[in-house]
């Protein structure tokens, strides 16, 4: 993925905002639908922010329960440039 997909300026009044927390969950705000891999749709409270697990250790998946802090989860929040990958494709 290149930086071409990154917006120079924030989009005006987005419907959904997704915040990538450093070494933590994805925080999602706005009207959205959440369905798991089995097709189960979760009932979400309008206007509430939801933290979604990125570390894979939560016992409340797909929601975050703070396990990332206890297990020392280290995320890659930023895309790696192709040059940094040693030219491998």
Number of C-alpha atoms within 10 A of each C-alpha: 9 9 10 7 7 9 8 8 6 8 9 6 7 9 10 11 16 15 12 17 13 13 16 22 22 19 17 17 17 15 14 12 9 11 12 10 7 6 8 9 11 11 9 13 9 10 9 10 15 18 20 21 22 21 19 14 17 16 12 12 13 19 17 22 16 17 19 20 12 8 10 11 15 12 15 8 11 8 9 12 12 12 8 8 9 8 8 7 5
